[in-house]
Amino acid sequence: MKVFVHHVYEYKKGLRNLVLHTMSRMMVATAKERLDNSNIDYYIQDVTASKVNVFFGAKECVSIVKKICNKPLNELSPEEDFMLGIMLGYDRKIQCDRYLTRSHYQEGMAS
């Protein structure tokens, strides 16, 4: 929970507009309570029987996450993956390289 609390702190200080935190399903109630008490929007995505992804942050960002992350993250299209990475603040050049690699890979699969 220490990392989660730090992510909340970074969001509140304006360092991030959107956070993705993977945690144990057993900690979800505590995380939801903290986010609710801080009036922070969130979306919880199942990962496995024991883990979840908690996306939280700006309402607009969470709304987009709800629309594009309606499947496992490894099944996102190259465009969805790129957009999510940029929204999470990942390095732009690395995201561009990742997009080019993933989109080329998928083009090869279609042939």
The 8 nearest C-alpha neighbors of each residue, nearest first, counted from 0:
[[1, 3, 2, 4, 26, 30, 22, 5],
 [2, 0, 4, 3, 5, 6, 7, 8],
 [1, 3, 5, 4, 0, 6, 20, 7],
 [2, 4, 0, 6, 5, 1, 7, 20],
 [5, 3, 7, 1, 6, 2, 0, 8],
 [4, 6, 8, 2, 3, 7, 9, 1],
 [5, 7, 3, 9, 8, 4, 2, 10],
 [8, 6, 4, 10, 5, 9, 11, 3],
 [7, 9, 5, 11, 6, 10, 12, 4],
 [10, 8, 6, 12, 14, 7, 11, 15],
 [9, 11, 15, 7, 13, 12, 8, 14],
 [10, 12, 8, 13, 9, 7, 14, 15],
 [13, 11, 9, 10, 14, 8, 15, 7],
 [14, 12, 10, 11, 15, 9, 16, 8],
 [13, 15, 9, 12, 10, 16, 11, 8],
 [16, 14, 10, 13, 17, 9, 18, 88],
 [17, 15, 56, 57, 10, 13, 18, 14],
 [18, 16, 56, 87, 15, 55, 57, 60],
 [17, 19, 55, 54, 87, 56, 20, 15],
 [20, 18, 54, 53, 52, 21, 55, 17],
 [19, 21, 53, 52, 22, 18, 54, 3],
 [22, 20, 52, 51, 53, 19, 50, 23],
 [23, 21, 50, 51, 24, 20, 52, 26],
 [22, 24, 50, 25, 26, 49, 51, 27],
 [23, 25, 50, 49, 27, 26, 51, 22],
 [26, 24, 23, 27, 28, 49, 22, 50],
 [27, 25, 24, 29, 23, 28, 30, 22],
 [28, 26, 30, 24, 29, 25, 31, 23],
 [29, 27, 31, 30, 26, 32, 25, 24],
 [28, 30, 32, 27, 26, 31, 33, 25],
 [29, 31, 27, 33, 32, 28, 34, 26],
 [32, 30, 34, 28, 33, 29, 35, 27],
 [31, 33, 35, 29, 30, 34, 36, 28],
 [32, 34, 30, 36, 31, 35, 37, 29],
 [33, 35, 37, 39, 31, 36, 32, 38],
 [36, 34, 38, 32, 37, 33, 31, 39],
 [35, 37, 33, 34, 38, 32, 39, 31],
 [38, 36, 34, 35, 39, 33, 32, 7],
 [37, 39, 35, 36, 34, 40, 33, 41],
 [40, 38, 34, 37, 56, 35, 41, 55],
 [41, 39, 58, 55, 56, 57, 38, 61],
 [42, 40, 55, 54, 61, 39, 56, 43],
 [41, 43, 54, 53, 55, 44, 61, 65],
 [42, 44, 53, 52, 54, 51, 41, 45],
 [45, 43, 52, 51, 46, 53, 42, 68],
 [44, 46, 51, 47, 52, 50, 43, 48],
 [47, 45, 51, 50, 44, 52, 48, 71],
 [48, 46, 50, 49, 45, 51, 24, 23],
 [47, 49, 50, 46, 45, 24, 51, 23],
 [48, 50, 24, 47, 23, 51, 25, 46],
 [51, 49, 23, 24, 47, 46, 22, 48],
 [52, 50, 45, 46, 44, 22, 21, 24],
 [51, 53, 21, 44, 20, 43, 54, 45],
 [52, 54, 43, 20, 19, 42, 21, 55],
 [53, 55, 19, 42, 41, 18, 52, 43],
 [56, 54, 41, 18, 40, 17, 61, 53],
 [55, 57, 17, 16, 40, 39, 18, 58],
 [56, 58, 60, 59, 16, 61, 17, 40],
 [57, 59, 61, 60, 40, 62, 56, 39],
 [60, 58, 62, 57, 61, 63, 56, 64],
 [59, 61, 63, 57, 62, 58, 64, 17],
 [60, 62, 64, 58, 63, 59, 65, 41],
 [63, 61, 59, 65, 60, 64, 58, 66],
 [64, 62, 66, 60, 65, 61, 67, 59],
 [63, 65, 61, 67, 66, 68, 62, 60],
 [66, 64, 62, 63, 68, 67, 61, 69],
 [65, 67, 63, 64, 68, 69, 62, 61],
 [66, 68, 64, 69, 65, 63, 79, 75],
 [69, 67, 70, 64, 65, 66, 72, 71],
 [68, 70, 67, 66, 65, 71, 44, 64],
 [69, 71, 68, 72, 74, 75, 67, 73],
 [72, 70, 74, 73, 68, 69, 46, 75],
 [71, 73, 74, 75, 70, 68, 80, 69],
 [74, 72, 71, 75, 70, 80, 76, 77],
 [73, 75, 72, 71, 76, 70, 80, 77],
 [76, 74, 72, 79, 80, 73, 77, 71],
 [75, 77, 79, 78, 80, 74, 102, 101],
 [78, 76, 80, 98, 79, 102, 101, 81],
 [77, 79, 81, 76, 80, 82, 98, 75],
 [80, 78, 76, 82, 81, 77, 75, 83],
 [79, 81, 77, 83, 78, 82, 75, 76],
 [82, 80, 78, 84, 79, 83, 98, 94],
 [81, 83, 79, 85, 84, 80, 86, 78],
 [84, 82, 86, 80, 85, 81, 79, 87],
 [85, 83, 87, 81, 89, 86, 82, 80],
 [84, 86, 88, 82, 87, 83, 89, 81],
 [87, 85, 83, 88, 84, 82, 17, 60],
 [88, 86, 84, 85, 17, 89, 83, 18],
 [89, 87, 85, 86, 84, 90, 15, 17],
 [88, 90, 84, 85, 87, 91, 94, 86],
 [89, 91, 93, 92, 94, 88, 85, 84],
 [92, 90, 94, 93, 95, 89, 85, 88],
 [93, 91, 95, 94, 90, 96, 97, 89],
 [92, 94, 96, 95, 90, 91, 97, 89],
 [95, 93, 97, 91, 92, 96, 81, 98],
 [96, 94, 92, 98, 93, 97, 91, 99],
 [97, 95, 93, 99, 94, 98, 100, 92],
 [96, 98, 94, 100, 95, 99, 93, 101],
 [99, 97, 95, 101, 96, 100, 77, 102],
 [100, 98, 96, 102, 97, 101, 103, 95],
 [99, 101, 97, 103, 98, 102, 104, 96],
 [102, 100, 104, 98, 103, 99, 77, 97],
 [103, 101, 105, 99, 104, 77, 100, 98],
 [104, 102, 106, 100, 105, 101, 99, 107],
 [103, 105, 101, 107, 102, 106, 100, 108],
 [104, 106, 108, 102, 107, 103, 101, 109],
 [107, 105, 103, 109, 108, 104, 102, 110],
 [106, 108, 104, 105, 110, 109, 103, 102],
 [109, 107, 105, 106, 110, 104, 103, 102],
 [110, 108, 106, 107, 105, 104, 103, 102],
 [109, 107, 108, 106, 105, 104, 103, 102]]
